């Protein structure tokens, strides 16, 4: 059926010029004199190295790797150079019932490949079995997949980094900015069209200046590892836009390199570092693009399926699917664990990346009996001298039994805190019985993380993420509108905790528009003024919309891209976010290094945090339990910083007031012993208001659905 599907063996030269080489390092390594090739496979019977022309279109030579040491197949090609294009054919038993799916007719990507050439083109020859055969994956397909699969490429790792090093921004100064590398610049007017959506586009001077002016400290990129476009999406004219379908853990996705050179990624990192930004990568080590038993044979499945993947114990034909995508990598095997940690170290040392956000991270700590914080992967990260100095952020859930592990990761890890997201959304929506929970979330969720010496930074707070509504859509839609995904609006979560404020979607009603903008300010202020590590999603700072789509994973289009055409309201919201970030960095009490627990310090006669009712007095148990209460004050006493970590400005005392009631609430500003009056810094109802001063006992009218921040002016300070 496919005219190019067969490469005849007679046309391919075989060679004996290969030498023994070394079983380490894994992958293809140029040493200046030649290239060493090393591939792990515990169950293979023979491994052939296949060499191609520079474009990867024609197979030129097949070379049998001559040595097998400690389950590593290896050989050395003298006089080989960077730029050499290659792949593997791995021989062994084709016995799916026993977990083995070797098929030497299928060209395989080196799991350690540092660069890929070409993109996957879907063909039935990519599958190890004959598609449509009555025996399904128990059948065997003899067609050659080489014309359709990406090829691996030997690289020269040399790069002049100069004085660049990972930035290691302290956690208490960290503000994460999640974005898609391609979508962030696809519509940026300052980026030349040829560079949009690439690493070169992201290092554009105006783009970097924007991030610098915004004030964030780290850019968290959705997956940049080489990934596969799903066949069913391509057939519908869409793509796997987000990239959570990895096929190469060491190689950047080819489309993201405008120059076609690995150095471009390194240059991007160097430019981001120079601008003061850390680089965090969203990494997907829980599964690969090879899918379930009916998926294609592209790499690890054909190299050693029974080792790389977790299989059902009593029927190894089938895969354990804790990822929900068809397969699950088996990190309990030492060589699979080595591949993942080698990948992490490569990005940290060779690419100077500062940290990682782990997709479905619970899988990475799974044993057959469930999640275990002493799993070899989690232990390896904690003890590794390189990785333990990077930022490690877990998405602490997966699709398997007992997969929800928020708060369950060991010390040294930060975690996405969806409890913060859900509580803050419910509170500002006006749901009942949220007061006690919002207090926990404002103080870094100590109920989840205040254990074993973990610090508030362990709670990565977010209102929105790439997966779900944007901030604008959160206040504009009651329901998801994913019709453009062509899945009958069945995809994406229905649990959005959103509110359209009276009209579904865009409206010209001035009252609804004003309330929506105020609610966005409430969300942003709650995020940036809470204890913990805030994560902002690109575009939320100026009310970006996806038109109600809460699952834009397949939308490499205007839906998924950031629109940089900003109106007056968008620019005002953007400036409000800058102001919030400046305040967060100005006041250490907003990013305290220890949990606020309300403990009374007898020596100083103060509490680190005091919860106030609208009368300005301390909350009672009955008031906490009153389901209709929606107004709360949080008094942060700066004198409560523990001895030994006091810093300039750490003695600032702040008052945060939140009112999710629909109507105005009069709040009595409390008297504080060391102060003389309060200075208003933020009122989300009056975002442009000046920093006005108020006497103790003033009855401040807190507008319905608004947030305020006050600073205590001390007796020993003159008014300014």
C-alpha positions in Angstrom: 0.0 0.0 0.0 2.9 2.4 0.8 5.2 2.8 -2.1 8.3 3.5 0.0 7.6 1.0 2.8 10.3 -1.5 2.0 14.1 -1.0 2.0 15.6 -4.1 0.5 18.5 -5.6 2.4 20.5 -5.9 -0.8 20.6 -2.1 -1.2 22.1 -1.6 2.3 25.8 -2.1 2.8 26.9 -4.1 5.8 30.2 -3.3 7.5 32.8 -4.9 9.8 34.8 -1.7 10.5 33.1 -1.3 13.8 35.3 -1.7 17.0 34.2 -3.0 20.4 33.8 0.4 22.0 32.5 0.9 25.5 29.2 0.1 27.3 29.2 3.7 28.6 28.0 6.3 28.3 24.7 5.2 26.8 23.7 6.8 23.6 25.9 8.1 20.7 29.0 9.9 22.0 31.5 11.7 19.9 35.0 11.8 21.4 36.8 13.8 18.7 38.1 10.6 17.0 34.9 8.7 16.4 31.5 7.9 17.9 30.7 5.3 20.6 27.3 3.7 20.4 25.7 2.0 23.5 22.2 0.7 23.8 20.6 -1.1 26.8 18.5 -4.2 26.1 18.3 -7.2 28.4 16.4 -9.5 26.1 17.7 -8.7 22.6 19.6 -11.3 20.6 21.2 -8.8 18.2 21.4 -5.1 17.6 22.0 -3.4 14.2 23.1 0.2 13.9 21.6 1.7 10.8 23.3 4.7 9.2 21.4 7.2 7.0 22.1 10.1 4.7 21.9 13.6 6.3 18.2 14.0 5.5 17.4 10.6 7.1 15.7 9.4 3.9 18.1 6.7 2.7 19.5 3.9 4.7 23.2 3.6 3.7 24.7 1.0 6.0 23.9 -1.6 8.7 26.4 -2.4 11.3 26.0 -5.1 13.9 27.1 -3.9 17.3 29.8 -6.4 18.2 29.8 -6.4 22.0 27.3 -7.1 24.8 28.4 -6.1 28.3 26.1 -6.0 31.4 23.0 -5.9 29.2 24.5 -3.1 27.1 25.1 -3.5 23.3 28.0 -1.4 22.1 30.4 -0.6 19.3 32.7 2.2 18.2 32.9 3.8 14.7 36.2 5.5 14.1 36.2 8.6 12.0 32.4 9.1 12.5 31.5 12.7 13.2 28.7 14.9 14.6 25.8 15.1 12.2 25.7 11.3 11.6 22.1 10.2 11.3 21.3 6.8 12.6 18.7 4.4 14.1 18.6 0.8 15.5 17.0 -2.5 14.5 16.8 -4.8 17.4 16.4 -8.6 17.1 14.8 -10.9 19.6 11.6 -12.8 20.3 8.3 -11.6 19.1 6.1 -13.0 21.9 3.6 -10.4 23.2 2.1 -12.9 25.7 5.5 -13.0 27.3 6.0 -9.2 27.0 8.4 -9.3 24.1 7.8 -7.3 20.9 11.0 -7.3 19.0 10.7 -6.7 15.3 13.9 -5.8 13.3 11.8 -4.5 10.5 11.0 -1.5 12.6 13.6 1.2 12.8 13.9 2.5 16.4 14.8 5.8 17.9 17.7 5.8 20.3 16.2 6.6 23.8 19.4 8.6 24.4 19.3 10.5 21.1 20.2 14.2 21.7 18.6 15.3 18.4 16.0 13.9 16.0 15.8 14.4 12.3 12.5 14.5 10.6 9.0 14.0 12.0 6.9 10.9 12.3 4.7 10.1 9.3 1.9 7.8 10.1 1.9 4.5 8.2 0.7 0.9 9.0 4.3 -0.1 8.7 5.1 1.7 12.0 3.3 -1.1 13.9 5.0 -4.3 14.9 1.9 -6.2 14.1 -0.2 -6.2 11.0 -3.0 -3.7 11.4 -6.4 -5.3 10.7 -5.1 -8.8 11.2 -7.6 -11.1 13.0 -4.9 -11.9 15.6 -4.4 -8.1 16.2 -1.1 -7.5 18.0 -0.3 -11.2 18.1 0.4 -11.0 14.4 3.8 -10.0 13.0 4.4 -7.2 10.4 7.4 -7.5 8.0 7.2 -4.0 6.4 10.1 -1.6 7.0 9.2 1.5 9.0 12.4 3.4 8.3 10.8 5.9 5.7 8.3 7.0 8.3 10.1 7.2 11.7 12.3 10.1 12.9 16.0 9.4 12.9 18.6 10.0 15.7 21.5 12.3 15.1 24.9 12.5 16.7 25.6 16.0 18.1 28.6 18.0 19.1 27.9 19.1 22.6 30.4 22.0 22.6 28.9 25.4 23.6 30.5 28.5 25.0 28.4 29.2 28.1 30.7 31.9 29.4 29.8 32.6 33.0 26.3 31.3 32.7 25.2 29.0 35.6 21.8 27.8 36.9 20.4 30.8 38.7 19.2 29.0 41.9 16.7 31.7 42.8 15.6 31.2 46.4 12.2 29.6 46.7 10.8 32.6 48.7 11.6 34.8 45.7 10.2 32.4 43.1 7.2 33.3 41.0 6.5 30.7 38.3 5.2 31.7 34.9 3.8 28.7 33.0 3.7 29.0 29.2 3.9 27.1 26.0 7.1 27.7 24.1 5.4 27.9 20.7 2.1 29.6 21.7 3.8 32.4 23.7 5.4 34.0 20.6 3.2 32.9 17.7 1.4 36.2 17.7 4.0 38.4 19.3 4.5 41.5 17.0 8.2 41.9 17.8 9.2 38.4 16.9 10.0 37.9 13.2 7.5 35.4 11.6 10.3 32.9 10.8 11.2 32.7 14.5 7.8 32.6 16.1 7.0 29.6 18.1 10.7 28.6 18.6 13.5 29.0 21.1 14.9 31.8 19.0 11.5 33.6 19.3 11.5 33.2 23.1 14.9 34.9 23.4 13.7 38.0 21.5 14.7 41.1 23.4 11.2 42.5 23.7 9.8 39.2 24.9 12.5 39.0 27.5 11.9 42.6 28.5 8.2 41.9 29.0 8.9 39.1 31.4 11.5 41.2 33.2 9.1 44.1 33.6 6.3 41.8 34.8 8.5 40.6 37.6 8.2 36.8 37.5 11.3 34.8 38.4 11.0 31.6 36.4 9.4 30.5 33.1 7.9 27.1 33.2 7.7 25.6 29.7 5.2 23.0 28.7 7.0 19.9 27.3 9.9 20.6 25.0 11.1 17.0 24.7 10.6 15.5 21.3 7.1 14.2 21.0 4.7 12.5 18.5 1.7 14.0 16.8 -1.3 11.7 17.4 -2.7 10.1 14.2 -6.3 10.8 15.1 -5.6 14.5 15.7 -3.7 14.9 12.4 -6.6 13.3 10.6 -8.9 16.0 12.0 -6.5 18.8 11.1 -5.3 19.3 14.7 -2.1 18.4 16.5 -0.8 17.3 19.9 -0.2 21.0 20.8 0.8 20.6 24.4 3.3 17.9 23.7 2.5 15.4 26.5 3.4 12.5 24.2 7.2 12.1 24.5 9.3 9.9 22.4 12.8 11.3 23.2 13.8 12.3 26.7 17.1 13.9 25.7 16.1 15.7 22.4 14.3 19.0 22.0 11.3 18.9 19.8 12.6 19.6 16.3 9.9 22.1 15.5 11.1 24.4 18.3 14.5 24.9 16.8 14.3 27.6 14.1 18.0 27.0 13.2 17.8 23.2 13.4 20.7 23.3 15.8 20.8 22.2 19.5 22.8 25.3 20.3 19.6 27.3 19.8 18.0 25.9 23.0 21.2 26.6 24.9 21.2 30.2 23.6 17.6 30.6 24.8 18.5 29.4 28.3 21.5 31.8 28.4 19.4 34.7 27.4 16.7 33.9 29.9 19.3 33.6 32.6 20.8 36.9 31.7 17.4 38.4 32.0 17.2 37.0 35.6 14.8 34.2 34.8 15.1 30.5 35.7 14.0 27.9 33.2 11.7 25.1 34.5 10.8 22.2 32.1 7.5 20.3 32.3 8.7 16.7 31.8 6.8 13.6 31.0 8.6 10.5 32.3 5.4 8.6 33.2 4.7 7.2 29.7 5.8 7.4 26.1 4.1 7.9 22.7 4.1 4.2 21.9 0.7 3.7 23.6 -0.9 0.4 24.5 -0.6 -3.0 22.9 -2.1 -1.6 19.7 0.3 1.3 19.5 3.3 1.8 17.1 6.8 0.4 17.6 9.0 3.5 17.6 11.7 3.1 20.3 11.6 1.4 23.7 8.8 -1.1 22.7 11.1 -2.6 20.1 14.3 -2.3 22.2 13.1 -4.2 25.3 9.3 -3.9 25.9 9.3 -6.2 28.9 11.9 -4.0 30.7 10.9 -0.4 29.9 7.1 -0.7 30.5 5.0 -1.9 33.4 3.1 -4.9 32.3 0.2 -6.8 33.9 1.8 -9.6 35.9 -0.5 -12.4 34.9 -0.9 -11.3 31.2 2.2 -9.5 29.9 0.5 -8.8 26.6 -1.2 -5.8 28.2 0.1 -2.7 29.9 -0.6 -1.1 33.2 -2.1 2.2 32.4 -1.8 4.5 35.4 -1.0 7.4 33.1 -4.3 7.1 31.2 -2.5 7.2 27.9 -1.9 3.5 27.2 1.4 2.6 29.0 3.5 3.4 32.0 7.2 3.5 32.2 8.7 1.0 34.8 11.0 3.2 36.9 11.5 0.3 39.3 14.0 -1.2 36.8 17.5 0.2 37.4 18.2 0.8 33.7 14.9 2.7 33.2 15.6 4.7 36.3 19.1 5.4 35.0 17.6 6.7 31.7 15.3 9.1 33.4 17.9 10.4 35.9 20.5 10.6 33.1 18.0 12.7 31.2 17.4 15.0 34.1 21.1 15.5 34.7 21.7 16.1 31.0 19.1 19.0 30.9 20.5 20.4 34.2 24.2 20.2 33.3 24.5 20.3 29.6 21.4 22.6 29.0 21.7 24.6 32.2 18.0 24.1 33.1 17.1 25.2 36.6 14.3 22.7 37.5 11.6 20.4 36.5 7.8 20.0 36.8 6.9 16.3 36.7 3.7 15.4 34.9 1.7 12.8 36.8 4.5 12.5 39.3 2.8 9.9 41.5 3.6 7.3 38.8 7.3 8.0 39.4 6.9 6.8 42.9 4.7 3.8 42.3 5.4 0.3 43.3 3.0 -2.6 42.5 1.4 -2.1 45.9 1.0 1.7 45.5 2.8 5.0 46.0 6.0 4.9 48.1 8.0 8.0 48.9 11.0 5.7 49.2 10.7 4.6 45.6 14.1 4.5 44.0 13.3 7.4 41.7 12.4 9.8 44.6 15.4 8.6 46.6 17.7 9.1 43.6 16.5 12.7 43.1 17.0 13.5 46.7 20.5 12.1 47.0 21.8 13.1 43.6 24.3 16.0 43.9 23.1 17.7 40.8 19.3 17.1 40.9 18.9 17.9 44.6 20.1 21.5 43.7 17.4 21.9 41.1 13.8 22.8 41.7 11.7 19.6 41.7 7.9 20.2 41.4 5.5 17.3 41.4 2.0 17.1 39.8 1.1 14.8 42.7 -1.6 12.6 41.1 -2.2 10.0 38.5 -5.0 7.8 37.2 -4.1 4.7 39.2 -5.5 3.5 42.6 -4.4 5.8 45.4 -3.0 8.2 42.8 -4.0 11.4 44.7 -0.9 12.3 46.8 -1.1 16.0 47.4 1.1 16.6 50.5 2.5 13.1 50.2 5.8 13.8 48.5 9.0 13.7 50.6 11.1 16.7 51.7 12.9 18.5 48.9 9.9 18.4 46.6 7.4 21.2 45.9 3.9 20.2 44.7 1.1 21.6 42.6 -1.6 22.3 45.1 -5.0 21.8 43.5 -6.6 22.3 46.9 -5.5 25.9 46.7 -7.1 26.2 43.3 -10.4 24.7 44.2 -10.8 26.5 47.5 -9.9 29.9 46.1 -12.3 29.4 43.2 -15.1 28.2 45.4 -14.5 31.1 47.9 -14.7 33.9 45.4 -17.6 32.2 43.6 -19.5 32.7 46.9 -19.8 29.1 48.0 -20.7 28.4 51.6 -18.5 26.9 54.3 -15.2 28.1 52.7 -13.9 30.4 55.4 -11.8 27.9 57.4 -10.4 26.4 54.2 -9.5 29.7 52.6 -7.5 30.5 55.8 -5.5 27.3 55.3 -4.8 28.1 51.7 -3.7 31.7 52.4 -1.1 30.3 54.8 0.5 27.7 52.4 -1.7 24.8 53.3 0.1 23.8 56.5 -2.5 21.1 56.9 -0.9 19.4 53.9 2.8 20.5 54.0 3.7 21.5 57.6 5.6 18.3 58.4 9.1 16.9 58.4 10.7 20.3 58.0 9.0 21.1 54.7 8.7 24.8 54.1 5.8 26.9 52.7 7.4 26.9 49.3 6.3 23.3 49.0 2.8 24.5 48.1 2.8 25.6 44.5 -0.3 27.7 44.5 -2.3 28.3 41.3 -5.7 29.4 40.2 -5.3 28.3 36.6 -2.9 26.1 34.7 -2.5 25.1 31.0 -5.1 22.4 31.7 -8.5 24.1 32.3 -10.0 27.6 31.9 -7.9 30.7 31.6 -8.5 33.3 34.3 -10.8 35.3 32.0 -12.8 32.3 31.1 -13.1 31.3 34.7 -15.2 34.4 35.3 -17.0 34.3 31.9 -18.3 30.8 31.5 -20.3 28.4 33.6 -19.6 25.5 31.3 -16.8 24.4 29.0 -17.0 25.0 25.3 -14.7 22.5 23.7 -16.6 22.1 20.4 -13.5 23.0 18.4 -11.8 19.8 19.7 -14.3 17.7 17.7 -15.1 15.4 20.6 -18.7 16.5 21.1 -17.7 18.6 24.1 -17.1 15.5 26.1 -13.4 16.1 26.7 -12.1 18.3 29.5 -13.3 18.5 33.1 -16.8 19.6 34.1 -15.6 20.5 37.6 -14.5 24.0 36.8 -15.9 25.9 39.9 -16.4 28.8 37.5 -19.1 31.5 37.3 -20.1 33.6 34.3 -21.6 36.4 36.5 -24.9 36.4 34.6 -24.1 35.9 30.9 -22.3 33.0 29.2 -19.3 34.3 27.4 -18.5 37.9 26.2 -21.0 40.6 27.1 -21.4 44.4 26.7 -23.1 44.7 30.0 -20.9 47.2 31.9 -21.8 45.9 35.4 -21.0 42.3 34.5 -17.8 43.4 32.8 -16.7 45.4 35.9 -17.5 42.5 38.2 -15.6 40.0 36.1 -12.5 42.3 36.0 -12.7 42.8 39.8 -13.0 39.0 40.3 -9.9 38.5 38.2 -8.1 41.0 40.4 -9.4 39.1 43.4 -8.0 35.8 42.1 -4.6 37.4 41.1 -4.3 39.2 44.5 -5.1 36.0 46.4 -2.5 34.1 44.4 0.3 36.6 44.8 -0.4 37.6 48.4 -0.7 34.1 49.8 2.1 32.2 51.5 3.7 29.5 49.3 5.0 29.6 45.7 2.7 31.3 43.2 2.3 30.1 39.6 0.8 32.5 37.1 -0.3 31.3 33.6 0.9 33.3 30.6 -1.8 35.7 29.5 -3.8 35.6 32.7 -2.2 38.9 33.7 -4.0 40.6 30.8 -7.2 38.4 30.7 -6.3 36.1 27.8 -9.2 34.0 26.6 -9.6 30.5 25.0 -13.3 31.3 24.3 -14.5 28.8 26.9 -12.2 25.9 25.8 -10.8 24.3 29.0 -8.8 21.6 27.2 -6.8 23.2 24.4 -4.3 20.3 24.2 -5.0 20.0 20.4 -5.3 23.7 19.5 -2.1 24.9 17.8 -4.2 27.8 16.7 -5.6 31.2 17.9 -7.4 29.3 20.6 -4.1 28.0 22.2 -1.8 30.9 21.4 -1.3 34.1 23.4 -3.0 37.1 21.8 -0.8 40.2 22.4 -3.4 42.7 21.2 -4.3 44.4 24.5 -7.1 46.8 25.1 -7.2 49.4 27.9 -8.7 47.0 30.4 -6.1 44.3 29.6 -3.2 46.7 30.1 -4.7 48.0 33.4 -4.9 44.4 34.7 -1.4 43.8 33.6 -0.2 46.8 35.6 -2.1 45.6 38.6 -0.3 42.2 38.4 3.1 44.0 38.2 2.1 46.0 41.3 1.1 42.8 43.2 4.5 41.2 42.4 6.3 44.3 43.5 4.5 44.1 46.8 5.2 40.4 47.3 8.9 41.0 46.8 8.8 44.1 49.0 7.3 42.4 52.1 9.0 39.3 53.3 5.9 38.6 55.5 4.1 37.6 52.2 6.7 34.9 51.5 7.7 33.8 55.0 10.1 30.9 55.3 8.1 29.2 58.0 4.5 28.3 58.4 2.0 30.7 60.0 0.2 28.7 62.6 -1.2 31.3 65.0 1.2 30.3 67.7 1.5 32.8 70.6 5.0 34.0 71.4 4.9 34.7 75.2 8.2 36.6 75.1 6.9 39.1 72.5 3.2 38.8 73.4 2.2 38.3 69.8 0.9 35.7 67.3 2.4 35.3 63.9 -1.1 35.3 62.4 -4.4 36.5 63.9 -7.7 35.9 62.2 -10.2 38.7 62.5 -13.9 39.1 62.1 -15.4 42.3 60.6 -15.6 43.9 64.1 -11.8 43.8 64.2 -11.7 41.2 67.0 -10.4 37.6 66.9 -12.5 35.0 65.2 -14.5 32.7 67.5 -15.1 29.0 66.8 -18.7 29.8 66.1 -17.8 32.3 63.5 -15.5 29.9 61.8 -18.3 27.4 61.6 -21.0 29.8 60.4 -21.6 28.6 56.8 -22.7 32.1 55.6 -19.6 34.0 56.7 -17.6 35.2 53.7 -15.5 38.0 55.2 -12.2 37.5 57.0 -9.2 39.5 58.1 -5.7 38.0 58.3 -3.3 40.0 60.5 0.4 39.2 59.9 2.6 40.4 62.6 6.1 41.1 61.3 7.7 40.8 64.7 6.9 37.1 64.6 9.8 36.3 62.3 11.9 33.7 64.2 15.3 34.9 65.5 18.1 34.3 63.1 16.3 34.9 59.8 15.2 38.5 60.3 15.9 40.6 57.3 15.5 44.2 56.2 11.8 44.9 56.1 10.7 41.6 57.7 9.2 43.5 60.6 6.4 44.9 58.4 3.0 44.1 59.8 0.2 43.6 57.2 -3.6 43.2 57.2 -5.3 41.2 54.4 -9.0 41.4 54.2 -11.1 39.2 51.9 -14.9 39.6 51.3 -16.6 37.1 49.0 -20.1 38.4 50.1 -22.1 40.0 47.4 -22.7 43.1 49.5 -20.6 45.7 51.3 -19.2 44.7 54.8 -18.0 47.3 57.3 -14.6 46.1 58.6 -13.1 47.8 61.7 -9.4 48.3 61.3 -7.8 46.8 64.4 -5.5 48.6 66.8 -1.9 47.2 66.8 0.4 48.0 69.7 3.5 49.1 67.7 1.6 51.1 65.1 0.0 54.4 64.6 -2.3 53.9 61.6 -2.9 51.7 58.5 -1.9 52.5 55.0 -4.0 50.9 52.2 -1.9 49.3 49.5 -4.5 47.3 47.6 -8.3 47.5 47.1 -9.5 45.4 44.2 -12.6 47.5 44.0 -10.4 50.6 43.6 -7.3 49.4 41.7 -6.1 52.9 40.8 -6.6 54.4 44.3 -3.7 56.0 46.0 -2.1 54.6 49.2 -4.5 56.3 51.7 -4.0 56.2 55.4 -6.6 55.2 58.0 -6.8 55.5 61.8 -7.2 52.5 64.1 -10.9 51.7 64.6 -11.9 53.1 61.2 -14.9 51.4 59.8 -13.7 50.6 56.3 -16.5 49.7 53.8 -15.2 46.6 52.1 -17.1 46.4 48.8 -18.8 43.1 48.0 -16.4 40.6 46.3 -13.2 42.5 46.9 -9.8 42.1 48.6 -7.7 44.7 50.5 -4.2 44.8 51.8 -3.0 47.3 54.5 0.5 48.0 55.9 0.9 49.1 59.5 2.7 52.4 59.8 4.9 52.2 62.9 5.3 54.6 65.7 9.0 55.0 65.0 8.4 55.9 61.4 7.4 59.3 60.0 4.5 59.5 57.6 5.6 59.8 54.0 
